Amino acid sequence: MDIVGKRYWFFGLSLLVIIPGLLALIFWGFSLAIDFTGGSLLQIEFEPGKAPAPAEVVALYTSHEIGDAVVQSSGESALLIRSKAIDEATKGDLVRQLESQTGSSISILRFESVGPSVGSEVARRAAGAV
């Protein structure tokens, strides 16, 4: 097989993939996570077998007007919740409501908030690393 002789065909095939990808990045950009835009991460653990469905937690966050909450199961009885930035009072209220809904005691494994200024610094350093 003469790969070198057909190099222009392979260059063209590469351009057919690269150019639409670059255009998509220019027009739609990147969807950045809370690490870059700022937000909160709450990891909570329920009693075994009493963890609510992720959709129920998203509905609770939506009722508190906290949009874009992403809920992931972590193990059998733990949830990892990423959302826009919330303060300690809101976090406490959410945890209390989850406890009353599930009838389970909740232990908070981790709660972190990242501000947008820290996020922009991380984004700038990540771009520099690339």
N, C-alpha and C positions, 0 to 999 in steps of 0.2 A: 504494500500500500504506500503510495507516494504522498505522505503527509506534507512534506515541505513544498511540493509542487502545488498542492491545493490550499496553501496557507491563506490565500486571499478569500477563499470560501469560508474558512474558519474565522478569519477576521470579521467578515460580514455577519456570520452567525453570532459572534460575540457582540457586535454592535447592535444586533436585533434584540439582545437581552439587556445590554447595559443602558442604551439610550432611553427606552421606556421607563426603566427603573430610576434613572436620574430625573426624568421629567416628572415622575410621580413624587419624588422627594421635593422637587421645586414647588409643585402645585399644592400638595397636601401636607408636606412636612412630616416631622416625627411626632408620634404620640408619646409624650414623656410621662414617666411614672412620678409618684409623689417624691421620690428621691431628688428629682430635678425641679418640680414645680412647687413643692411645699405641700404639707398635709400631715395626717396623723396615721399612726399604725397602732392598733390595739390587738393584742393577743390574749385571749381569755380561755379558761378551761372550765368545763362544766362537770357535774357529777357524771359518772359513766352511764351512757344510754339516755341522757337528758338534753343533749345538745340540740338546738333548734335547726331547722333547715336554713341554708344560706339565704333563701328568698325571704324568710321571715325577718331576718336581721336587716336585710336591705330595705324592707318595708318600714321597719322601725326607724332606720336612719332617714328615710324619705319623709316620715311623719314629723321628724325634727328639722325638716328642710335642709338636710345635709345630703346633697346629691352626689352622684358618682361613687357610691360606696361599693367596694369590691370585697366580697367575702369568700375566703377559701377555708376548706376543712383542713385541719392540721392534726392528724391522728384520729382517734375514735371520738374524743370528747373535747377537742380544742378547735377554736376558730381564729383565723387571722383576718382582721378587718382593716382595709386601707380606705381612707376617705379624705375629704378636705379637712383642713385644720380645725380641731375642736379643742376647747379648753377643759380644765379639770372638772368644772361644774357640769358641763354637758356630758362628759365621760361618765361621771358618777350617776347622772340621771339615766343614761342609756343602760348602764350596768344594772341599776335597780329595776328598771322596767324589764330587762331580760330575765332577771331573777324571778320577778313576779310572774312573767309569762311561762317560764319553764318549770317553776317550782323547785329550782336547783340552786345551790349556792355556787357562786362564780368566784374563781380566783384569777386575778389579773397577773398574767405572766410577764407582759411587757406593754409599756405605753410610751411611744415616742412621737414627738411632733417636730417636724422640720419646717422651718420658715422659708419663704421664697428667696430671701437673700442668700441663705445657705445653699438652696437649690440652684440658684444661678451660678454660684461659685463652683459647685460640683459639675454643672453642665459645661462651664468654661474650661475647667481642668480636664474633663472627659474629651472635649473637642481638641484640646491641646495634645492629649495623649494619642488620639487617633492620628 
